[in-house]
Amino acid sequence: MPTILIMKSSKLLLLKEFKRLKKNPMDEFDISLSDSNIYNWNVFFQGPIETSYEEGYFSANINFPENYPSVPPSFVFRNKMFHPNIYNDGKVCLSILHKPIKDKYEYELIEERWRPVLSIESIVLSVISLLSNPNLDSPANLDASVMYRNNFEKYKKKVKKLARQTLE
């Protein structure tokens, strides 16, 4: 399929999804466009209740490639985050955001990776869930993973401090 047609279809799909989410918003998060760019969404949500993140209000970007939904978007926090599955630059490491190719380390099954049928809601809700339930077997932030395993109280204290900073 020519690149122009792929771009046009992804743009139409994203526009449709954006309008649907604005018409029927989710309680768990809110969205807006960044610079009126349909390929760059802002996401806002409160930290999950009964977690170290619950006092925070988080913002992130979902960046969709022009060949979406064939290729997954990226999800990047704008807040400073400390989490085993979030890189220092804020990018989330989550199976459903990985391209649907065979994992050379055989850690993830291809069925666990991106599928074009996944909704934007499922992406955001999966990231929110990840805050409560990190995957310690595949850390993006080794320091956070080690602290989570070895000194959970220190980890919680650091996360709570960062969560409170999101309100400043």
C-alpha positions in Angstrom: 0.0 0.0 0.0 1.5 3.4 -0.9 2.7 5.6 2.0 0.1 8.3 1.3 -2.8 5.9 1.6 -1.3 4.4 4.9 -1.0 7.9 6.3 -4.5 8.8 5.3 -6.0 5.6 6.8 -4.1 6.0 10.0 -5.1 9.6 10.3 -8.8 8.7 9.8 -8.6 5.9 12.3 -7.0 8.1 14.9 -9.4 10.9 14.3 -12.3 8.5 14.7 -10.9 7.1 17.9 -10.1 10.5 19.3 -13.7 11.8 18.6 -15.1 8.6 20.2 -13.1 9.0 23.3 -14.0 12.7 23.6 -17.7 11.9 23.1 -17.6 8.9 25.6 -14.7 9.7 28.0 -13.2 7.1 30.3 -13.3 7.8 34.1 -9.7 6.6 34.4 -8.0 9.1 32.0 -8.4 12.1 29.8 -6.9 12.9 26.4 -6.1 15.9 24.2 -4.1 16.5 21.1 -0.6 17.9 21.3 -0.3 20.9 19.0 -3.4 19.7 17.1 -1.4 16.8 15.8 -3.6 13.7 15.5 -0.4 11.5 15.8 0.6 13.0 19.2 -1.9 12.7 22.1 -1.6 13.9 25.6 -2.9 11.6 28.3 -3.7 12.7 31.9 -4.6 10.5 34.8 -4.5 10.1 38.6 -2.2 7.5 40.1 -3.9 4.2 40.9 -5.6 4.1 44.3 -3.8 2.2 47.1 -0.4 2.5 45.3 2.6 4.7 45.9 1.4 6.7 42.8 -2.1 7.5 44.1 -1.2 11.1 45.2 0.0 12.0 41.8 -1.5 13.4 38.6 0.4 12.1 35.6 0.8 13.3 32.1 2.2 11.4 29.1 2.3 11.5 25.4 1.2 8.7 23.1 3.0 9.1 19.8 1.5 7.2 16.9 3.6 6.3 13.9 2.2 7.2 10.4 1.7 3.5 9.7 -0.5 3.0 12.8 -2.1 0.5 13.6 0.3 -1.8 11.8 3.0 -0.5 14.2 2.5 0.3 17.9 2.5 3.7 19.4 5.0 4.8 22.1 3.9 5.9 25.5 6.2 8.4 27.2 5.6 10.0 30.6 6.3 13.8 30.9 6.6 13.5 34.7 9.8 12.2 36.3 9.1 8.5 37.0 10.8 5.8 39.0 9.4 2.4 38.0 11.0 -0.9 36.9 9.3 -0.7 33.5 9.8 3.0 32.7 13.1 4.2 31.3 14.7 7.3 32.7 13.5 9.3 29.7 9.9 8.4 30.6 9.3 5.8 27.8 7.2 2.8 28.9 8.5 -0.7 28.3 5.4 -2.9 28.0 4.9 -6.0 25.9 1.8 -4.6 24.0 3.9 -1.6 22.9 6.5 -3.8 21.3 6.5 -4.6 17.5 4.9 -7.9 16.7 8.2 -9.6 15.8 9.9 -12.6 17.3 11.7 -11.7 20.5 15.4 -12.7 19.9 15.8 -13.3 23.7 12.6 -15.4 23.7 11.3 -13.5 26.7 8.0 -12.4 25.2 5.7 -14.4 23.1 4.6 -12.8 19.9 1.0 -13.0 21.1 1.9 -10.7 24.0 3.1 -8.0 21.7 1.3 -5.3 19.7 -1.7 -6.3 17.7 -3.6 -3.8 15.6 -6.9 -4.7 17.2 -5.7 -3.3 20.6 -7.6 -0.1 21.5 -6.1 3.1 22.8 -8.1 2.5 26.0 -6.3 -0.9 26.5 -2.9 0.8 26.0 -3.6 3.5 28.6 -5.3 1.1 31.1 -2.4 -1.3 30.7 0.1 1.4 31.5 -1.9 2.5 34.6 -2.1 -1.2 35.7 1.7 -1.5 35.2 2.2 1.2 37.8 0.6 -1.2 40.3 2.1 -4.4 39.0 5.6 -4.0 37.6 7.2 -6.7 35.6 10.5 -7.3 37.5 11.7 -10.0 35.0 12.2 -7.4 32.3 13.2 -4.1 33.8 13.8 -0.9 31.8 15.1 0.8 34.9 17.4 -1.6 36.7 17.9 0.7 39.8 14.1 0.9 40.3 13.8 -2.9 39.9 16.6 -3.7 42.4 15.2 -1.2 44.9 11.7 -2.7 44.5 13.0 -6.2 45.2 15.5 -5.4 47.9 14.1 -2.4 49.8 10.4 -1.9 48.9 9.9 0.7 51.7 12.6 2.9 50.2 11.1 2.4 46.7 7.6 3.4 47.9 9.0 6.5 49.6 10.8 7.6 46.5 7.8 7.0 44.3 5.5 8.9 46.7 7.8 11.9 46.7 7.8 11.9 42.9 4.0 11.5 42.8 3.5 14.5 45.1 5.9 16.6 42.8 3.4 16.1 39.9 1.0 18.4 41.8 3.5 21.3 42.0 
